Amino acid sequence: MKELLEEIARGLVEHPEAVQVEEKAQRDSVLLILTVAQEDQGKLIGRQGRTIRALRTYLQAISQQTGRHLTLEISK
């Protein structure tokens, strides 16, 4: 899951080498912290948050299949 999110994010940004995903497991959920270059944050969020919302929707679909709640945050 972490690797897939990294690949998707690398395709969206201009500095793919700066993309990192940190995974923090909690009881029955997983927190994914996505870090990108400062100038790429706007591209990752998208107009009116559409891109990040789409990523979160995708992770929500995966979480329904796996039974673990997934949360996505963008690191500053």
ROMARMAR-611423 format. One record per residue: residue number from 1; x, y, z of N, C-alpha, C, CB in turn. Coordinates in nm, 2 decimals, m for minus. Glycine has a CB too. Layout:
REM residues N
GUMI   pamar      n.u      n.v      n.w     ca.u     ca.v     ca.w      c.u      c.v      c.w     cb.u     cb.v     cb.w
GUMI     NUM        X        Y        Z        X        Y        Z        X        Y        Z        X        Y        Z
...
This chain:
REM residues 76
GUMI   pamar      n.u      n.v      n.w     ca.u     ca.v     ca.w      c.u      c.v      c.w     cb.u     cb.v     cb.w
GUMI       1     0.08    m0.12     0.00     0.00     0.00     0.00     0.09     0.13     0.00    m0.09     0.00     0.12
GUMI       2     0.19     0.12     0.08     0.28     0.24     0.09     0.35     0.26    m0.04     0.39     0.21     0.20
GUMI       3     0.40     0.15    m0.11     0.47     0.16    m0.23     0.38     0.21    m0.34     0.53     0.03    m0.27
GUMI       4     0.25     0.17    m0.34     0.16     0.21    m0.44     0.13     0.36    m0.43     0.03     0.13    m0.43
GUMI       5     0.11     0.41    m0.31     0.09     0.55    m0.29     0.21     0.63    m0.33     0.06     0.58    m0.14
GUMI       6     0.33     0.58    m0.31     0.45     0.65    m0.35     0.45     0.66    m0.50     0.57     0.58    m0.30
GUMI       7     0.42     0.56    m0.57     0.42     0.56    m0.72     0.32     0.66    m0.78     0.40     0.42    m0.77
GUMI       8     0.20     0.66    m0.72     0.10     0.75    m0.77     0.14     0.89    m0.74    m0.04     0.72    m0.69
GUMI       9     0.20     0.92    m0.63     0.24     1.06    m0.59     0.36     1.10    m0.68     0.28     1.07    m0.45
GUMI      10     0.45     1.01    m0.71     0.56     1.04    m0.80     0.51     1.08    m0.94     0.66     0.93    m0.81
GUMI      11     0.41     1.03    m0.98     0.35     1.06    m1.12     0.28     1.20    m1.12     0.26     0.96    m1.16
GUMI      12     0.25     1.25    m1.00     0.18     1.38    m0.99     0.27     1.50    m0.97     0.08     1.37    m0.88
GUMI      13     0.39     1.48    m0.93     0.47     1.59    m0.89     0.59     1.61    m0.98     0.53     1.57    m0.74
GUMI      14     0.65     1.73    m0.97     0.77     1.76    m1.06     0.90     1.71    m0.99     0.78     1.91    m1.08
GUMI      15     0.90     1.69    m0.87     1.02     1.64    m0.80     0.99     1.50    m0.73     1.07     1.74    m0.69
GUMI      16     0.99     1.39    m0.82     0.95     1.26    m0.76     1.05     1.21    m0.66     0.94     1.17    m0.88
GUMI      17     1.18     1.25    m0.67     1.28     1.20    m0.58     1.25     1.25    m0.43     1.42     1.25    m0.62
GUMI      18     1.17     1.35    m0.41     1.14     1.40    m0.28     1.02     1.33    m0.22     1.11     1.55    m0.29
GUMI      19     0.95     1.25    m0.29     0.83     1.18    m0.24     0.87     1.07    m0.14     0.75     1.12    m0.35
GUMI      20     0.81     1.08    m0.02     0.83     0.98     0.08     0.69     0.95     0.15     0.93     1.02     0.19
GUMI      21     0.67     0.82     0.19     0.55     0.79     0.26     0.60     0.71     0.39     0.46     0.70     0.17
GUMI      22     0.55     0.76     0.50     0.57     0.70     0.63     0.44     0.63     0.67     0.62     0.81     0.73
GUMI      23     0.46     0.51     0.72     0.34     0.43     0.76     0.35     0.41     0.91     0.34     0.30     0.68
GUMI      24     0.24     0.45     0.98     0.23     0.43     1.12     0.11     0.35     1.15     0.22     0.57     1.19
GUMI      25     0.14     0.23     1.20     0.03     0.14     1.23    m0.02     0.17     1.37     0.08    m0.01     1.22
GUMI      26    m0.15     0.17     1.38    m0.22     0.18     1.51    m0.31     0.06     1.53    m0.31     0.31     1.51
GUMI      27    m0.39     0.06     1.62    m0.47    m0.06     1.66    m0.53    m0.13     1.53    m0.59    m0.03     1.75
GUMI      28    m0.64    m0.08     1.48    m0.70    m0.13     1.36    m0.70    m0.03     1.24    m0.84    m0.18     1.39
GUMI      29    m0.60     0.06     1.25    m0.59     0.16     1.14    m0.44     0.18     1.10    m0.66     0.29     1.18
GUMI      30    m0.43     0.25     0.99    m0.29     0.28     0.94    m0.29     0.43     0.90    m0.25     0.19     0.82
GUMI      31    m0.20     0.50     0.95    m0.18     0.64     0.92    m0.07     0.65     0.82    m0.15     0.73     1.04
GUMI      32    m0.10     0.71     0.70     0.00     0.72     0.59     0.03     0.87     0.58    m0.05     0.67     0.46
GUMI      33     0.16     0.91     0.60     0.21     1.05     0.60     0.29     1.06     0.47     0.29     1.08     0.73
GUMI      34     0.24     1.15     0.38     0.30     1.17     0.25     0.38     1.30     0.26     0.19     1.17     0.14
GUMI      35     0.50     1.29     0.22     0.59     1.41     0.22     0.64     1.43     0.08     0.71     1.39     0.32
GUMI      36     0.62     1.56     0.03     0.67     1.59    m0.10     0.74     1.73    m0.09     0.55     1.61    m0.20
GUMI      37     0.81     1.77    m0.20     0.88     1.89    m0.20     0.78     2.01    m0.18     0.95     1.91    m0.33
GUMI      38     0.82     2.11    m0.12     0.73     2.23    m0.08     0.66     2.28    m0.20     0.82     2.34    m0.02
GUMI      39     0.73     2.29    m0.32     0.66     2.35    m0.44     0.57     2.25    m0.50     0.77     2.39    m0.54
GUMI      40     0.57     2.12    m0.46     0.48     2.02    m0.52     0.35     2.00    m0.44     0.55     1.89    m0.53
GUMI      41     0.34     2.06    m0.32     0.23     2.04    m0.24     0.10     2.08    m0.30     0.24     2.11    m0.10
GUMI      42     0.10     2.20    m0.37    m0.02     2.24    m0.44    m0.07     2.15    m0.55     0.01     2.38    m0.50
GUMI      43     0.03     2.09    m0.62    m0.01     1.99    m0.73    m0.07     1.87    m0.67     0.12     1.95    m0.81
GUMI      44    m0.02     1.83    m0.55    m0.07     1.71    m0.49    m0.21     1.73    m0.43     0.02     1.66    m0.37
GUMI      45    m0.24     1.85    m0.38    m0.37     1.88    m0.33    m0.47     1.90    m0.44    m0.36     2.01    m0.24
GUMI      46    m0.42     1.97    m0.55    m0.51     2.00    m0.66    m0.61     2.11    m0.64    m0.59     1.87    m0.70
GUMI      47    m0.67     2.15    m0.75    m0.77     2.25    m0.74    m0.89     2.21    m0.65    m0.83     2.29    m0.88
GUMI      48    m0.91     2.30    m0.55    m1.02     2.28    m0.45    m1.01     2.14    m0.38    m1.15     2.29    m0.52
GUMI      49    m0.88     2.09    m0.38    m0.86     1.96    m0.31    m0.90     1.84    m0.38    m0.92     1.97    m0.18
GUMI      50    m0.92     1.85    m0.51    m0.98     1.73    m0.58    m0.88     1.62    m0.59    m1.01     1.78    m0.72
GUMI      51    m0.75     1.64    m0.61    m0.65     1.54    m0.62    m0.63     1.46    m0.49    m0.52     1.59    m0.67
GUMI      52    m0.62     1.53    m0.38    m0.60     1.47    m0.25    m0.73     1.39    m0.21    m0.56     1.57    m0.15
GUMI      53    m0.84     1.45    m0.25    m0.97     1.38    m0.22    m0.98     1.25    m0.29    m1.09     1.48    m0.25
GUMI      54    m0.93     1.25    m0.42    m0.94     1.13    m0.50    m0.84     1.02    m0.44    m0.90     1.16    m0.65
GUMI      55    m0.73     1.07    m0.39    m0.64     0.97    m0.33    m0.70     0.91    m0.20    m0.50     1.04    m0.29
GUMI      56    m0.76     1.00    m0.13    m0.83     0.95     0.00    m0.94     0.85    m0.03    m0.88     1.07     0.08
GUMI      57    m1.02     0.88    m0.14    m1.13     0.79    m0.18    m1.07     0.66    m0.22    m1.21     0.86    m0.30
GUMI      58    m0.96     0.66    m0.29    m0.90     0.54    m0.34    m0.85     0.45    m0.21    m0.78     0.57    m0.43
GUMI      59    m0.79     0.52    m0.12    m0.75     0.45     0.00    m0.87     0.40     0.08    m0.66     0.54     0.09
GUMI      60    m0.98     0.47     0.08    m1.10     0.43     0.15    m1.15     0.30     0.09    m1.21     0.54     0.14
GUMI      61    m1.15     0.29    m0.04    m1.19     0.17    m0.11    m1.10     0.05    m0.07    m1.19     0.18    m0.26
GUMI      62    m0.97     0.07    m0.06    m0.87    m0.03    m0.02    m0.90    m0.07     0.12    m0.73     0.02    m0.04
GUMI      63    m0.93     0.03     0.21    m0.96     0.00     0.35    m1.08    m0.09     0.37    m0.97     0.12     0.43
GUMI      64    m1.18    m0.08     0.28    m1.30    m0.16     0.29    m1.26    m0.30     0.26    m1.41    m0.11     0.20
GUMI      65    m1.17    m0.32     0.16    m1.13    m0.46     0.13    m1.04    m0.52     0.23    m1.06    m0.45    m0.01
GUMI      66    m0.96    m0.44     0.29    m0.86    m0.50     0.39    m0.92    m0.50     0.53    m0.74    m0.42     0.39
GUMI      67    m1.02    m0.42     0.56    m1.07    m0.42     0.70    m1.00    m0.33     0.79    m1.08    m0.55     0.75
GUMI      68    m0.90    m0.25     0.74    m0.82    m0.16     0.82    m0.84    m0.02     0.77    m0.67    m0.20     0.82
GUMI      69    m0.87     0.07     0.87    m0.90     0.21     0.83    m0.77     0.28     0.79    m0.96     0.28     0.95
GUMI      70    m0.77     0.34     0.68    m0.65     0.41     0.63    m0.67     0.56     0.63    m0.61     0.37     0.48
GUMI      71    m0.58     0.64     0.68    m0.58     0.78     0.69    m0.46     0.84     0.61    m0.59     0.83     0.83
GUMI      72    m0.48     0.94     0.53    m0.38     1.00     0.46    m0.36     1.14     0.50    m0.40     0.99     0.30
GUMI      73    m0.24     1.18     0.53    m0.20     1.32     0.57    m0.08     1.36     0.49    m0.17     1.33     0.72
GUMI      74    m0.08     1.49     0.46     0.04     1.55     0.39     0.12     1.62     0.49    m0.01     1.65     0.27
GUMI      75     0.25     1.59     0.49     0.34     1.65     0.59     0.39     1.78     0.53     0.46     1.56     0.61
GUMI      76     0.40     1.88     0.62     0.45     2.01     0.58     0.60     2.02     0.59     0.39     2.12     0.67
